[in-house]
Amino acid sequence: MIGGAGISAFPMSSRVIQKMATDEDPQNFILMYAVGANVSGQIASVIAGGLVLAFFS
């Protein structure tokens, strides 16, 4: 489930993943891990955008 939080829909995807995990097991608390994956996705998007801009300019 954590991989699904790596998209750039911050912070909603983290909340959706937390809800899915809680539905599976009420003891699960993976929100912080999901936010970490989400922030990593944001950083990767910025780096990729910078590389594309540098390539075309």
SULGIMO-V191525 format. One record per residue. N is the residue number from 1. SS is DSSP state (2 for helix, 1 for strand, 0 for the rest). Layout:
n: [N & N]
ss: [SS & SS]
This chain:
n: [1 & 2 & 3 & 4 & 5 & 6 & 7 & 8 & 9 & 10 & 11 & 12 & 13 & 14 & 15 & 16 & 17 & 18 & 19 & 20 & 21 & 22 & 23 & 24 & 25 & 26 & 27 & 28 & 29 & 30 & 31 & 32 & 33 & 34 & 35 & 36 & 37 & 38 & 39 & 40 & 41 & 42 & 43 & 44 & 45 & 46 & 47 & 48 & 49 & 50 & 51 & 52 & 53 & 54 & 55 & 56 & 57]
ss: [0 & 2 & 2 & 2 & 2 & 2 & 0 & 0 & 0 & 0 & 0 & 2 & 2 & 2 & 2 & 2 & 2 & 2 & 2 & 2 & 2 & 2 & 2 & 2 & 0 & 0 & 0 & 0 & 0 & 0 & 2 & 2 & 2 & 2 & 2 & 2 & 2 & 2 & 2 & 2 & 2 & 2 & 2 & 2 & 2 & 2 & 2 & 2 & 2 & 2 & 2 & 2 & 2 & 2 & 2 & 2 & 0]
